[in-house]
Amino acid sequence: MSETARVYAGRLSGLQVRGPDFEVIGRVRDVVVTVRPLPTPSRALGLVVELGNSRRIFVPMLRIAAIEPGDVTLATGSVSLRTFQPRAGEATVMGDLVSAKIYTDDPELPELHGKAVEIADVELARTRTRDWVISRVAVFPQRAKFRRARALHIVPWASVHGLDTGDAGASASLMESLAAIEDMRPADVARYLNRLPDPRRRELAGELDDERLADVMAELPDDDQAQLLEALDIERAADVLEEMDPDDAADILHDLDHAKAEVLLELMDPVESAPVRRLMTFKEGTVGAIMTPEPLVLTPQTTIAEALALARDPGLPTSLASLIFVARPPTATPTGQYLGCVHLQKLLREPPSTLIGGVLDPDLPSLRVDDDQETAARYFATYNLVCGPVVDGDGHLLGAVAVDDLLDHLLPEDWRETGIRPHERETHRG
């Protein structure tokens, strides 16, 4: 995101939203938040953006590259065009929170104790993990007689009480489930879902945003992935697939009826579906079928400082961040001529101004798309790596294989269901 670390939702409303090419997409109309009882943080999930045709869509906060005084810039031009519909446990700042009556016990404002006040605006603060949380609210006292001007006060979120944003249409048990999984890792959410009856599993999945659901589905057993995707309406299923890593999306589509898989690919953004289609052409059980086509690829003129900044991206899996690949343009796979790679540890030991092309390990062998999974396992064991390059016969980088994806295919099919320690699995239920 930008250097902006705090922003009031009211100041976001009306700002232009631009894609990475600076083309205007629409305008911000609201901010979607989850309000949770303390000490759980209340988070901003994303923006409600109104397009030129008046349709309102949802843009996740993690898709935002910069918030500036005049506009909001997205990190990607790929966004879901489904009409925004709030889900259970969600609220909008302008629609639900502003004008809501609350009370406060802020010790800095004793004159407001025991009085109802009205929310005028909500401040969002960015955390180190790139989350945006509700930090403070601006409040007015109740309107005085003779309509005298009201003083505006700033109150810490921890001192706000009496706010009811519950969804009347959502059951108490559903709200409890959403609260229970909010801070879980995707793999733990997947195990949580696996213990639920099918109707409740589908209901809970329907309330997760697309990115969260995509992360969770990637951790489900193959049969459950396909079953859950089939339960979604076709348009949302395509949106969720767009949010998944291409190799995970390809795995799911392989398990679907060919005709339905083709429909989903057609509904996906062409930029997102192209690498998925390419992965689906490789033979099952080969390196090509499990590689990711989106590793970190840079040109040899990139400085080490720039490379390290890109490797810090929280959206980049740790295994893929461990090895930086260098190729001549284009850097999107399939790349230009592949030149070599460099481990993150080596970058940390070199001067920041050094060009990455001068510190490559050009002698590290590469994997081929038709290598089998045992070959990949031997490769990782031989070179002590958690990620490896995959090239074609002409020396172009096609992608990278991460050891976690390899293990996913080498372990027994039911490993996700049995857990880390199968003999202890019953002790962790409930």
C-alpha positions in Angstrom: 0.0 0.0 0.0 0.9 3.6 0.0 2.7 5.5 2.8 -0.8 6.4 4.1 -1.2 4.6 7.4 -4.4 6.2 8.7 -7.5 7.4 6.8 -11.1 8.3 7.6 -13.7 6.3 5.7 -15.6 9.5 4.9 -12.6 10.9 3.1 -12.4 7.8 0.9 -16.0 8.1 -0.2 -16.1 9.6 -3.7 -12.4 9.1 -4.5 -11.7 7.8 -8.0 -10.4 4.2 -8.2 -7.8 3.6 -10.8 -6.3 0.4 -12.2 -2.5 -0.2 -12.3 -2.5 1.5 -15.7 -4.2 4.6 -14.0 -7.4 4.1 -16.0 -10.4 5.2 -14.0 -12.5 2.2 -12.9 -15.1 3.9 -10.7 -15.5 5.7 -7.4 -15.4 4.6 -3.7 -18.9 4.6 -2.2 -18.3 2.8 1.1 -16.0 0.6 3.2 -16.9 -2.9 4.3 -15.9 -3.9 7.8 -16.3 -6.7 10.3 -17.1 -5.4 13.8 -15.9 -7.8 16.5 -15.9 -7.6 20.3 -12.6 -6.6 21.9 -9.8 -7.7 22.1 -10.4 -9.1 18.5 -9.6 -6.3 16.1 -12.4 -5.0 13.8 -11.1 -5.1 10.3 -11.8 -3.3 7.0 -12.4 -6.0 4.4 -12.6 -3.9 1.3 -14.2 -1.0 -0.6 -17.6 -0.8 -2.3 -16.8 0.7 -5.7 -19.4 2.1 -8.1 -18.6 1.5 -11.7 -19.5 3.8 -14.6 -22.7 1.8 -15.2 -23.8 2.4 -11.6 -23.1 -1.3 -10.6 -21.4 -1.5 -7.2 -18.7 -4.1 -6.7 -16.5 -5.2 -3.8 -12.7 -4.7 -4.0 -10.6 -6.4 -1.2 -8.2 -4.1 0.7 -5.3 -6.3 -0.3 -6.0 -5.4 -3.9 -5.2 -1.8 -3.1 -1.7 -0.6 -4.0 -2.0 3.1 -2.9 -4.4 5.5 -1.2 -3.7 9.0 -2.1 -5.5 12.3 -1.4 -7.2 12.3 -4.8 -7.6 8.6 -5.7 -7.2 5.0 -4.9 -4.9 2.9 -7.1 -5.3 -0.9 -7.4 -2.5 -3.4 -7.6 -4.2 -5.4 -10.3 -6.7 -4.7 -13.0 -8.5 -8.0 -12.3 -11.5 -7.5 -10.0 -14.7 -9.3 -9.6 -17.6 -7.6 -11.3 -20.3 -9.3 -9.3 -22.7 -6.9 -7.7 -21.8 -6.2 -4.1 -23.9 -8.0 -1.5 -23.0 -7.7 2.2 -22.5 -11.1 4.0 -23.3 -12.2 7.5 -21.1 -10.4 10.0 -20.3 -7.5 7.6 -21.2 -3.9 7.9 -20.6 -0.8 5.8 -19.2 2.3 7.4 -21.3 4.9 5.6 -24.5 2.8 5.5 -24.4 1.1 8.9 -21.9 2.8 11.3 -22.2 6.5 10.5 -25.1 8.1 12.5 -25.3 5.0 14.8 -25.8 5.8 18.4 -23.1 4.6 20.9 -21.7 5.5 24.3 -18.1 5.9 25.4 -16.1 5.5 28.6 -13.0 7.3 27.2 -11.2 8.6 30.3 -10.0 11.6 28.2 -13.6 12.7 27.6 -15.4 12.5 31.0 -18.0 15.0 29.8 -19.4 12.3 27.4 -19.8 9.6 30.0 -23.3 8.4 30.4 -24.5 10.2 27.2 -25.4 8.8 23.8 -23.2 10.1 21.0 -23.4 9.7 17.3 -20.7 8.3 15.0 -19.7 10.9 12.4 -16.8 9.0 10.8 -14.5 5.9 11.3 -10.7 6.0 11.2 -8.9 3.0 9.6 -5.3 2.2 10.5 -2.9 0.0 8.6 -1.1 -2.7 10.6 2.3 -4.3 9.9 0.5 -7.3 8.4 -1.2 -5.1 5.8 -4.6 -5.4 7.5 -6.6 -2.3 8.0 -8.4 -2.1 11.4 -10.8 0.3 13.0 -8.7 2.5 15.3 -10.8 5.5 16.3 -14.2 7.1 15.6 -15.2 10.7 15.3 -18.4 11.3 17.3 -20.9 14.1 17.9 -23.0 14.6 21.1 -26.7 14.3 20.7 -28.1 17.4 18.9 -28.6 20.2 21.4 -31.6 22.5 21.6 -31.8 25.5 19.2 -29.5 23.5 16.8 -26.3 24.9 18.2 -23.1 23.6 16.5 -21.9 20.3 17.9 -18.3 19.7 19.0 -16.6 16.8 17.2 -14.7 14.4 19.5 -12.2 11.6 18.6 -12.7 8.4 20.6 -10.5 5.3 20.6 -12.3 2.2 19.2 -11.5 0.4 22.5 -13.7 3.0 24.3 -16.7 2.5 22.0 -19.7 0.5 23.4 -23.3 -0.2 22.5 -22.8 -0.7 18.8 -25.1 -3.3 17.3 -24.3 -4.4 13.8 -25.6 -7.9 14.0 -27.2 -9.3 10.9 -30.8 -10.2 11.7 -30.8 -12.8 8.9 -27.8 -14.7 10.2 -28.2 -17.4 12.8 -26.3 -17.1 16.1 -24.5 -20.3 15.3 -23.3 -19.0 11.9 -22.0 -15.8 13.5 -20.2 -17.9 16.1 -18.6 -20.0 13.4 -17.5 -16.9 11.5 -16.0 -15.5 14.7 -14.3 -18.8 15.5 -12.5 -19.1 12.2 -11.6 -15.4 11.7 -8.0 -15.6 12.8 -7.4 -19.2 11.9 -4.9 -20.2 9.2 -6.5 -21.5 6.0 -5.4 -25.1 6.7 -7.1 -24.9 10.1 -10.3 -23.4 8.6 -10.3 -26.3 6.1 -10.2 -28.8 8.9 -13.0 -26.9 10.7 -15.2 -27.0 7.6 -14.5 -30.7 7.2 -16.1 -31.4 10.6 -19.3 -29.6 9.7 -22.4 -31.1 8.0 -22.6 -30.4 4.3 -25.4 -27.7 4.6 -23.5 -25.8 7.3 -20.3 -26.1 5.4 -21.8 -24.6 2.3 -23.5 -21.9 4.4 -20.3 -20.9 6.1 -18.3 -21.0 2.8 -20.9 -18.7 1.3 -20.2 -16.0 3.9 -16.4 -16.0 3.3 -15.0 -13.4 0.8 -13.5 -14.8 -2.4 -9.9 -14.5 -1.4 -10.4 -16.2 2.0 -12.5 -19.0 0.4 -9.9 -19.5 -2.3 -7.1 -19.9 0.4 -9.3 -22.3 2.4 -10.3 -24.4 -0.6 -6.7 -24.9 -1.6 -6.2 -26.7 1.8 -9.2 -29.1 1.4 -9.0 -32.7 0.1 -9.5 -32.9 -3.7 -13.1 -34.4 -3.5 -14.2 -31.7 -1.0 -12.7 -28.9 -3.2 -14.8 -30.0 -6.2 -17.9 -30.5 -4.1 -17.7 -27.1 -2.5 -17.0 -25.4 -5.8 -20.0 -27.2 -7.3 -22.2 -25.8 -4.5 -21.4 -22.2 -5.5 -23.2 -20.4 -8.2 -21.3 -20.5 -11.4 -20.3 -16.8 -11.5 -18.9 -16.9 -7.9 -17.1 -20.2 -8.6 -15.2 -18.5 -11.4 -14.4 -15.5 -9.1 -13.0 -17.9 -6.5 -10.9 -19.8 -9.0 -9.4 -16.4 -10.1 -8.3 -15.8 -6.6 -6.5 -19.2 -6.3 -2.9 -20.0 -7.4 -3.1 -21.2 -11.0 -1.8 -24.7 -10.0 -4.5 -25.1 -7.3 -7.2 -23.9 -9.7 -6.0 -26.4 -12.4 -6.1 -29.2 -9.9 -9.7 -28.5 -9.0 -10.8 -28.1 -12.6 -9.2 -31.4 -13.5 -11.7 -33.1 -11.1 -14.7 -31.4 -12.6 -16.8 -32.5 -15.5 -15.0 -31.2 -18.7 -18.0 -29.2 -19.9 -18.4 -27.4 -16.5 -14.6 -26.8 -16.2 -14.7 -25.2 -19.7 -17.6 -22.9 -18.7 -15.7 -21.8 -15.6 -12.6 -21.1 -17.6 -14.6 -19.0 -20.0 -16.1 -17.0 -17.1 -12.7 -16.3 -15.6 -10.7 -13.2 -16.6 -8.6 -14.2 -19.6 -5.4 -13.0 -17.8 -6.2 -15.3 -14.9 -7.4 -18.3 -17.0 -4.5 -18.4 -19.4 -1.9 -19.9 -17.0 -4.5 -22.3 -15.7 -5.3 -23.6 -19.2 -1.5 -24.0 -19.8 -1.0 -26.0 -16.6 -3.9 -28.3 -17.5 -2.1 -29.4 -20.7 0.7 -31.1 -18.7 0.5 -34.8 -17.9 -0.7 -35.6 -14.4 2.2 -36.6 -12.1 4.7 -34.5 -13.8 6.5 -31.4 -12.6 4.7 -29.3 -15.2 1.3 -30.2 -13.7 2.3 -29.0 -10.1 4.4 -25.9 -10.9 3.3 -22.4 -10.4 3.6 -20.1 -13.4 3.9 -17.0 -11.2 7.4 -17.1 -9.4 9.4 -14.0 -8.8 11.2 -13.3 -12.1 13.4 -10.2 -12.5 15.7 -8.8 -15.2 19.5 -8.8 -14.6 19.4 -5.0 -14.4 17.4 -5.2 -11.1 19.3 -4.0 -8.0 19.4 -6.2 -5.0 17.5 -3.6 -3.0 14.7 -3.7 -5.5 14.7 -7.6 -5.5 14.5 -7.7 -1.7 11.6 -5.2 -1.7 9.7 -7.4 -4.1 10.6 -10.6 -2.1 9.0 -9.0 1.0 5.6 -9.0 -0.6 3.3 -10.8 2.0 1.3 -12.2 -0.9 4.3 -14.2 -2.1 4.5 -17.7 -0.5 7.6 -18.1 1.6 8.8 -21.0 -0.5 8.6 -19.0 -3.7 10.2 -16.0 -2.0 13.3 -18.1 -1.2 14.6 -18.1 -4.8 14.6 -15.2 -7.2 14.7 -16.1 -10.9 16.4 -13.9 -13.5 15.6 -13.9 -17.2 15.7 -11.6 -20.2 12.3 -9.9 -21.0 9.6 -10.8 -20.9 9.6 -11.7 -17.3 6.1 -13.2 -17.4 6.2 -17.0 -18.0 7.2 -18.3 -20.4 10.0 -15.8 -20.1 12.8 -14.8 -22.3 16.1 -16.6 -22.0 16.5 -17.9 -18.5 19.8 -16.8 -17.0 19.8 -18.3 -13.5 18.6 -17.7 -10.0 19.8 -16.5 -6.6 18.8 -17.5 -3.1 17.3 -14.9 -0.8 20.1 -15.6 1.7 22.8 -14.6 -0.8 20.9 -11.3 -1.5 21.1 -10.4 2.2 24.8 -10.7 2.1 25.4 -8.4 -0.9 25.5 -4.6 -1.2 22.0 -3.2 -2.0 23.2 -1.3 -5.1 24.6 -4.5 -6.8 22.8 -5.6 -9.9 21.2 -9.0 -9.4 22.6 -10.2 -12.7 26.1 -10.2 -11.2 25.3 -12.5 -8.3 23.5 -15.4 -10.1 24.0 -19.0 -9.6 24.1 -20.0 -13.3 25.2 -23.6 -12.6 22.2 -24.7 -10.6 20.4 -27.3 -12.7 16.7 -26.8 -13.7 13.8 -29.2 -13.7 12.0 -30.1 -16.9 8.2 -30.0 -17.3 8.1 -33.8 -18.0 10.2 -34.8 -15.0 8.2 -36.9 -12.5 7.6 -36.0 -8.9 10.2 -38.4 -7.6 12.8 -36.6 -9.7 11.6 -33.3 -8.1 11.9 -34.8 -4.6 15.5 -35.9 -5.4 16.3 -32.5 -6.8 15.2 -30.7 -3.6 17.1 -33.2 -1.4 20.2 -32.9 -3.5 20.4 -29.1 -3.5 18.8 -28.3 -0.2 16.1 -26.1 -1.8 12.4 -25.5 -1.2 11.8 -24.1 -4.7 13.2 -24.9 -8.1 13.1 -23.6 -11.7 11.2 -25.4 -14.5 12.4 -24.6 -18.0 11.5 -25.8 -21.5 13.9 -27.2 -24.2 14.6 -23.7 -25.5 15.8 -22.3 -22.2 12.7 -20.3 -21.2 11.5 -20.3 -17.6 8.0 -21.8 -17.5 7.5 -21.7 -13.7 8.7 -23.0 -10.4 7.9 -26.0 -8.2 7.6 -25.4 -4.5 8.3 -28.2 -2.1 4.9 -27.7 -0.3 3.1 -28.4 -3.6 5.3 -31.4 -4.2 4.6 -32.8 -0.8 0.9 -32.3 -1.3 1.0 -34.8 -4.2 3.5 -37.2 -2.6 1.6 -37.7 0.7 -1.3 -40.1 0.9 -4.5 -38.8 -0.6 -6.2 -38.5 2.8 -3.4 -36.7 4.5 -5.4 -33.5 4.9 -8.3 -35.3 6.6 -6.0 -37.2 9.0 -4.0 -34.2 9.9 -0.4 -33.8 11.0 -0.5 -36.6 13.6 -3.1 -39.1 12.5 -2.9 -41.0 15.8 -3.8 -37.8 17.7 -6.5 -36.5 15.5 -9.4 -37.3 17.8 -7.9 -35.3 20.7 -8.2 -32.0 18.7 -11.8 -32.2 17.8 -14.7 -30.3 19.3 
